[in-house]
Amino acid sequence: MNGDARCIPASLLQRQFWLAQQQDAGGGANNVASVHWLRGAFDRAAFIACLRETIARHPVLRTTYEFQAGVLWQRIHDRPRLEECHLAINRGDEAEAQREAVAWLDQESARPFDLHIGPVVRMASVELPAANRAMIGLVFHHIAVDLRSKEL
């Protein structure tokens, strides 16, 4: 196991989600997505800094999973990691730009996680400068959040 992390056996629920992920190899059936539209200027750097701080406070968001000798281990990393991707759509037609933004975020939300490598959370943002709007998508693997947590 890695020296920059604390390792403990995974819980029963984590083992169930890990097994479900193995059976859905290449799919995003275990992804939990939350999408939010913003109006006005979007300070992406400030949002990412806040999200990294949130990840730093919650060990389950810094955890990866490794199967060794018949045991699933959760490796809780010291440093927060966040996968982020961004798209800027500079079109005058707001409706078309919004359709493109939603399609791109749907694609990002369906992309599977690698629980061994992590992270178990990613952020996708789309800016529509012509419409003075932005859309933020937060995607978590279900091993890290439940549907109730998504509402927070």
HUZI-V538962 format. One record per helix or strand. SS is the DSSP state (2 for helix, 1 for strand). FROM is the first residue (numbers start at 1). LEN is the number of residues. If there is no record, write none. Layout:
BEGIN
[[SS;FROM;LEN] [SS;FROM;LEN]]
END
This chain:
BEGIN
[[1;5;5] [2;12;12] [1;31;9] [2;44;14] [2;59;4] [1;63;6] [1;71;7] [1;83;6] [2;94;17] [1;121;8] [2;129;3] [1;133;9] [2;147;4]]
END
